[in-house]
Amino acid sequence: MIKPDDEIAFRAPDCGAHSLVLRFGDVLVAGLFGPFALEPLTEVTLTYDLPTYEQREAEAKAQIDALAIAHILGGWDPITV
């Protein structure tokens, strides 16, 4: 089974939606789930157009950190994946 290098998940206290962001090397995969939903309402895969794997991986790490901060500042509660 493929394991993500990083994973973060949050729950919106006002509506019960869940946000999940996974990092696999230099790729981010994110999904937004409604309350009690098994399939995401929306999902996105992010890649970075940089010359080396190390640069792309560093950008993906920085982006997952930025998303975590944005969720926390937006009032989302961190949850365990």
C-alpha positions in Angstrom: 0.0 0.0 0.0 1.2 3.5 -0.8 1.8 5.6 2.3 1.8 9.4 2.2 4.9 11.3 3.3 2.7 13.9 5.1 -1.0 14.0 5.9 -3.2 16.5 7.6 -7.0 16.5 8.2 -9.4 19.1 9.6 -13.0 19.3 10.6 -15.1 22.5 10.2 -16.9 22.9 13.5 -19.8 24.9 12.1 -20.9 22.4 9.4 -19.0 19.2 10.0 -17.2 19.2 6.7 -13.8 17.5 6.5 -10.6 18.5 4.6 -7.8 16.0 3.9 -4.5 16.9 2.4 -1.8 14.2 1.5 1.7 14.7 0.2 3.4 12.0 -1.8 6.9 13.2 -2.5 6.4 16.3 -4.8 2.7 15.9 -5.3 -0.2 17.1 -3.1 -3.7 15.5 -3.2 -6.5 17.4 -1.4 -10.2 16.6 -0.8 -13.1 18.3 0.8 -15.8 16.0 2.2 -19.3 16.8 3.4 -20.5 15.5 6.8 -20.8 11.7 6.7 -19.7 11.6 3.0 -17.5 8.8 1.8 -16.7 10.5 -1.6 -15.1 13.9 -1.8 -17.3 16.9 -2.8 -14.2 18.2 -4.6 -10.6 17.0 -5.0 -7.5 18.5 -6.5 -4.0 17.2 -7.3 -1.2 19.8 -7.2 2.2 19.4 -9.0 4.9 22.0 -9.4 6.7 23.0 -12.5 10.2 23.3 -11.1 13.4 21.8 -12.6 14.4 19.3 -9.9 12.6 16.8 -7.7 14.1 18.4 -4.6 12.7 21.8 -5.6 9.3 20.3 -6.3 9.3 18.4 -3.0 10.3 21.5 -1.0 7.5 23.4 -2.6 5.0 20.6 -1.8 6.2 20.6 1.8 5.8 24.4 2.0 2.3 24.2 0.5 1.1 21.5 2.9 2.4 23.6 5.8 0.7 26.7 4.4 -2.6 24.8 4.1 -2.4 23.6 7.7 -1.9 27.2 8.9 -4.7 28.4 6.7 -7.1 25.8 8.1 -6.1 26.6 11.7 -6.5 30.3 11.2 -9.8 29.7 9.5 -11.2 28.0 12.6 -11.0 24.4 11.4 -10.2 21.7 14.1 -7.3 19.4 13.4 -8.2 15.7 13.5 -6.2 12.5 13.4 -6.0 10.6 10.1 
